[in-house]
Amino acid sequence: MKPYLYLMPAAAFLSLVFVYPFVEIVRGSFQVPSATGTPTFGLENYRFLLGDPVFRQAVVHNLILLLAVPVMTVLALLFSLILFDQIRGWKVYRTLIFTPYILAIPVVGTTFIYLYSTSGILNEILRSAGVGFLAQDWLGNPKLVLPSIMSVIIYRELGFGVVLFLARLMSLPGELLEAAKLDGATWYQMHRHVTVPQLRSVIEFFVVVEIMTMLSWVFAYVYTMTGGGPGFSSVILEFYIWQNAFEFQSPALASALAVILLAAVSGLIFLQHRLRRRSEDVGDAA
Amino acid sequence: MSATPRSAQGARARRFTLGGLLKHALLVAMSVIAIYPLYYMVITAFKSRKEYIDSQFLPPLRPTLEPLLEALRQGDLVTWTLNSVIVTVCSVFVATAVSVLAAYAVARMDFYGRNAFLNGTVSLMVVPPVVLVVPLFLLMVNANLINTLPSVIVVYAGLTIPISVYLLTNFFRALPYEIEEAARIDGCSTFGILWRMVLPLSAPALLTCVVVNALFVWNELLVALVFLQSNESRTLVAGLTLFKGQFAVNEPLVMSGALIATVPMLLLYLFGQRFFIRRLVAGSGN
């Protein structure tokens, strides 16, 4: 009996905060509000979403945000390898580069509203560089708003990748690197063939975490910086769930959307486990 | 001996090379970008509105506490800060206490469903909070807990239990078993062993838990937004998004609010940096 006593408080919290909502959103997503007041059950919510242009837009926007993942991965790899050379002051650089990750997203978002504004630093730099015609209303232009938000996300998440990769680099055994150096390998050759292959698992971890982030942890950026606008041009799935629940007073649609998002996230995790197991099998066989 | 410290080697070999210069240039550029928003926040928070309009980009010539004092005079900001402190302290304490018990059971006791519990809990780490808020909101409405701090304390504790259980289980498993064995022979109860032998040895893991979870709770927006809608009950970060809307054209005022929201976590980061980095490495799996 004793082990279960130790688990009970945690289990109680997890049931309340996770399990109960899971059951409720599935139930709620099949609930169709009707004129008589007593809801009926059916697939109407899902059917509605299939034909809903805003839902489709939100999905597309989330997929566009995924473009940030390769950019972030390559940049994080580059900077972690540079720091790994431990040039003078590397610890200071590391602390500075990691700082954005500590800041609250609403704080970062609010600050960037000013940096992005028509008379903000970004446009002023463009103007003083003589390319003032490139100055933009970065968050007000429907074509630019997503890339602008994406840049802020990259800005904040990059430090996480750098520190993560650097920590793994420092724990690698030094012999291979020494051997490569003695053989006269260039910086690029050494990392391309010796270091980076050994980082495989941590790179994979980072990519998965960031894919999850882009699909399901970017609400605060959108809420703070654009509120989904202009129009619906920066609406993402999470934001649309929130809008349906608390702005459009449509909890049934919000539940259906939540089920879809949860299914997508779970599917991805499942896929990743399968891929990892397969690659481990191949690794064992070799 | 080929065991020259990497740092000494790197510094000697690369001090004056072109490649070394390029690396420094890249790191300086990256650090400037990383730190610029924080710099902007600080310089703006100490400018008068008039000086801000005259010069946005330079440090204040006549630094003033006026925006900061005005922000604090907006009474709510003090309340919001207090709320954030209460919510963060309570939820982190509850989550850590509950997770210690569960993690100890998983690490040291044998029982039916142990792996299922651990795997299930760990997989909850990826669930986006937006999926959970609709049912939880209705639940809190029925329980009359909307606009009260306990509502978010419960939700935050639940949301941070999975990562805490994961971190603590890994740590407990790595502790040498012999001490506990000896204590047991001396007639110490299980809880006594946990309280008197295991916890004192677990300071690094507990601190990691506290730092990571405090950062999450303090910076969280969505849950605070949904459950705390009255002015007196808001947290600082959620209140800031409101502040930003109300005083959009008073940049120094908004930035001093952002600064107040940032400083505690910046201190926590500088103090807990090494625990933080340890967590990143631990979190990345094998």
Interface residues (C-beta under 8 A of the other chain):
Chain A: K2 P3 Y4 Y6 L7 P9 A10 A11 F13 L14 L16 V17 F18 Y20 P21 E24 I25 G28 L78 F79 I82 L83 D85 Q86 I87 R88 G89 W90 Y93 T95 L96 I97 F98 T99 P100 I102 L103 A104 I105 P106 V107 V108 T110 T111 F112 I113 Y114 L115 S119 G120 I121 E124 Y155 L158 G159 F160 V163 L164 A167 R168 S171 G174 E178 W187 S201 V202 F205 F206 M212 L215 S216 W217 F219 A220 Y223 T224 E238 I241 W242 A245 F246 P251 A254 S255 A258 L261 L262 V265 I269
Chain B: S2 R6 S7 G10 A11 R14 R15 G19 G20 K23 H24 L26 L27 M30 S31 I33 A34 I35 Y36 P37 L38 Y40 M41 T44 Q56 F57 A95 A97 V98 S99 L101 A102 Y104 A105 V106 M109 D110 F111 R114 F117 T121 S123 L124 V126 V127 P128 V130 V131 L132 V133 V134 P135 L136 F137 L138 L139 V154 V155 A157 G158 L159 I161 P162 V165 T190 L215 W218 N219 L221 L222 L225 V226 V237 A238 L240 T241 K244 E251 V254 M255 A258 A261 T262 M265 L266 Y269 Q273 I277 L280 V281 S284 G285 N286
